[in-house]
Amino acid sequence: MFENLSGRLGGVVKTLRGNARLTEDNMKDALREVRMALLEADVALPAVKQFIADVKVRAEGQEVVGSLTPGQALIGVVYEELTKLMGAQNDALNLAAVPPAVILMAGLQGAGKTTTSGKLAKLLKETQKKKVLLVSTDVYRPAAIEQLKTLAGQLAVDWFPSDVSQKPVDIALAAIDHAKRHFYDVLIVDTAGRLAIDEAMMAEIKALHAAVNPVETLFVVDAMQGQDAVNVAQAFNQTLPLTGIVLTKMDGDSRGGAALSVRHVTGKPIKFLGTGEKLTGLEPFHPDRMASRVLGMGDVLSLIEDVKNSVDEAEALKMMKKVKSGKGFDLEDFKTQIQQMKKMGGMSALMDKLPGNMAAMADSQVNDKSVARIEGIINSMTPLERRKPELLKASRKRRIAAGSGVTVQEVNRLLKQFEQTQKMMKQFSGGGMMKMMRGLKGMMPGM
């Protein structure tokens, strides 16, 4: 998402080489580049003006110490100010209320409210052990109620039935009554969206808010709308007492301006980021980590959290014991790695959190399609061939290639990648998670 912005900011570092101090003169061109980069990324003009002024005050006259170059010193200031612009720290949900704590989801049609409601239910259930109930008050979009019901079934989360013949306020009040009687911790209320802001929509959501008195009113906004996302958030903020914002489609082909300016313009914290359609694609928003991603430094902390939440510890321990015992790392284990990575959101989600140079290098060699192709090739092998790759001679390779719809050359490429990973696994058998993390790049299938 932030590729262009990261590239432009990286260029700022080069413009300041050879200076011993950050002065008004040598910062003039650099700050102009930063300003242009932010405007091109669709960051709101008031946010850009405030940001540049703050950076200038902080950076001017700052000595360049140690091994830092002036460009690196400026990027340090930019990082701190970006973090401050986006809210300084993570704002968690406030669920301190007499159960059920009601969370009202608001936003335009197509922003991803229903999917986000499901993702949030999953997150609260798994990370906070909450008993969650989902309900839809969207009586205008025929598939909305059915969509939430399907999501609830996939998540094994309870769903309160509603009908298009009912009024939204009546549905919500009935769901609250049911939640109280059955001791639910949280009730998530999905609301109707419109294609654009209109008076009828605002009046309805205002009445719904007054009736349910939610502890959290989350505005769900599509990050791909750019500047429009900020304008829509502002309009909702004037109608509803919003408590937070959820930015969806953060993995899309957008310029990232909404993430950098929505907090400044609305005064409301970004609480979550949504990526993709997978039900695991919702993560708490950390301004410092986002600033790191914007500047091409990656987000290793979030990556480690993804690993902790997604990787099966028992399976990982079993694999470590297998490698240590000398029984080796086979293609079945290789396939297990791919499946673990898919649980973390796939290669695109992983690349977004790696530092810029590593992500660019990895992305040139592997993507979600190539990972799916690797899985298809392994699935075309027999269990014996997966355990003993040395059996794979020419005739077997031709059969596997035909079965997975690829060429024999691609089968050979996979086997070569597997051998490299196998060698690395033997090195890891010496122990140590830090050694494993340092070798993360080589561990990813296809890289």
Buried (B, 14 or more C-beta within 10 A) or exposed (E): BBBEBBEBBBBBBEBBEEBEEBBEEBBEEBBEBBBEBBBEBBBBEEBBEBBBEBBBEBBBEBEBEEEBBBBBBBBBBBBBBBBBBBBEEBBEBEBEBEBBBBBBBBBBBEBBBBBBBBBBBBBBBEEEEBBBBBBBBBBBBEEBBEBBBBBBEEBEBBBBEBEEEBEBBEBBBBBBEBBEEEEBBBBBBBBBBBEEEEEEBBEBBEBBBEBBEBBBBBBBBBBBBBBBBBEBBBBBBEBBEBBBBBBBBBBEEBBBBBBBBBBBBBEBBBBBBBBBEBBBBBBBBBBBBBBBBBBBBBBBEBBBBBBEBBBEEEBBEEBBEBBEEEEBBBBEBBBBBBEBBBBBBBBBBBBBBBBBEBBBEBBEEBBBEBBEBBBBBBEBBEEEBBBEBEEBEEEBBEBBBEEBEBEBEBBEBBBEBBEEBBEBBEEBBEEEEEEBEEBBEBBBBBB
